[in-house]
Amino acid sequence: MEDIYLPADRYAFNAAYLVKALRKRHPDPDTRRDHIHAALRTMGLDMGGLCLTGGRIAPEHHGELLDALLDLEPSAFTGEIDLCSVKLALGEHGGIWPASIRETPAENSHLAS
C-alpha cells in the first residue's frame, strides 16, 4: 500500500473527526464499527468494496486501519481516546500522514554527497 500525504489542515480535520467519532458512545460494537468505517469513507479514503471476512462484513481495503482505530484504548489520564493515538494509527496502520512530514529534495541534498 502506498502512503497517502494530506495537506496539514485536511489531515488535522480528519484526525479530529475520527477522535470525535471514536469517543461517541454506541449501543453495540457493530454500530461503532460501521460509524468509524463511514468516517474513514468520509475522509475520502478508498475502502474498496465490502467482503465477508471471519463471519463479519469488512472493507476490502484498509481493514487493518479500521481494526487499529477500533482497538485504541482510552487515555489513562483523560479516560477518552486521544488525538495522538489516532494520528499514530493513521500513520502506522493506514499510511496516512500530513504532507508536512514528507522529505523534500532540498532536505536530502546533503545525503547525495
Contacts in CASP RR format, 6 or more apart in sequence:
PFRMAT RR
TARGET T0000
AUTHOR 0000-0000-0000
METHOD contacts of the structure
MODEL  1
MEDIYLPADRYAFNAAYLVKALRKRHPDPDTRRDHIHAALRTMGLDMGGL
CLTGGRIAPEHHGELLDALLDLEPSAFTGEIDLCSVKLALGEHGGIWPAS
IRETPAENSHLAS
1 61 0 8 1.000
1 94 0 8 1.000
1 95 0 8 1.000
3 95 0 8 1.000
3 96 0 8 1.000
3 97 0 8 1.000
4 45 0 8 1.000
4 94 0 8 1.000
4 95 0 8 1.000
4 96 0 8 1.000
4 97 0 8 1.000
5 97 0 8 1.000
5 98 0 8 1.000
5 99 0 8 1.000
5 101 0 8 1.000
5 102 0 8 1.000
6 14 0 8 1.000
6 96 0 8 1.000
6 97 0 8 1.000
6 98 0 8 1.000
6 99 0 8 1.000
7 98 0 8 1.000
7 99 0 8 1.000
8 98 0 8 1.000
8 99 0 8 1.000
8 100 0 8 1.000
11 96 0 8 1.000
11 97 0 8 1.000
11 98 0 8 1.000
11 99 0 8 1.000
12 98 0 8 1.000
14 43 0 8 1.000
14 90 0 8 1.000
14 96 0 8 1.000
15 83 0 8 1.000
15 86 0 8 1.000
15 87 0 8 1.000
15 90 0 8 1.000
16 83 0 8 1.000
17 39 0 8 1.000
17 42 0 8 1.000
17 43 0 8 1.000
18 36 0 8 1.000
18 39 0 8 1.000
18 40 0 8 1.000
18 43 0 8 1.000
18 69 0 8 1.000
18 86 0 8 1.000
18 90 0 8 1.000
19 81 0 8 1.000
19 82 0 8 1.000
19 83 0 8 1.000
19 86 0 8 1.000
21 35 0 8 1.000
21 36 0 8 1.000
21 39 0 8 1.000
22 36 0 8 1.000
22 69 0 8 1.000
22 72 0 8 1.000
22 81 0 8 1.000
22 86 0 8 1.000
23 80 0 8 1.000
23 81 0 8 1.000
24 32 0 8 1.000
24 35 0 8 1.000
26 32 0 8 1.000
26 35 0 8 1.000
29 70 0 8 1.000
30 56 0 8 1.000
32 70 0 8 1.000
33 66 0 8 1.000
33 70 0 8 1.000
36 66 0 8 1.000
36 69 0 8 1.000
36 70 0 8 1.000
37 47 0 8 1.000
37 59 0 8 1.000
37 66 0 8 1.000
40 47 0 8 1.000
40 59 0 8 1.000
40 62 0 8 1.000
40 65 0 8 1.000
40 66 0 8 1.000
40 69 0 8 1.000
41 47 0 8 1.000
45 62 0 8 1.000
45 96 0 8 1.000
46 61 0 8 1.000
46 62 0 8 1.000
47 59 0 8 1.000
47 60 0 8 1.000
47 61 0 8 1.000
47 62 0 8 1.000
47 63 0 8 1.000
48 59 0 8 1.000
48 60 0 8 1.000
48 61 0 8 1.000
49 59 0 8 1.000
49 60 0 8 1.000
49 61 0 8 1.000
50 57 0 8 1.000
50 58 0 8 1.000
50 59 0 8 1.000
50 60 0 8 1.000
51 57 0 8 1.000
51 58 0 8 1.000
51 59 0 8 1.000
51 60 0 8 1.000
52 58 0 8 1.000
58 66 0 8 1.000
59 66 0 8 1.000
62 94 0 8 1.000
64 93 0 8 1.000
64 94 0 8 1.000
65 89 0 8 1.000
65 90 0 8 1.000
65 93 0 8 1.000
65 94 0 8 1.000
65 95 0 8 1.000
65 96 0 8 1.000
67 93 0 8 1.000
68 89 0 8 1.000
68 92 0 8 1.000
68 93 0 8 1.000
68 94 0 8 1.000
69 86 0 8 1.000
69 89 0 8 1.000
69 93 0 8 1.000
72 81 0 8 1.000
72 85 0 8 1.000
72 86 0 8 1.000
72 89 0 8 1.000
73 81 0 8 1.000
73 85 0 8 1.000
74 80 0 8 1.000
74 81 0 8 1.000
74 82 0 8 1.000
75 81 0 8 1.000
75 82 0 8 1.000
75 85 0 8 1.000
90 96 0 8 1.000
90 97 0 8 1.000
91 97 0 8 1.000
END
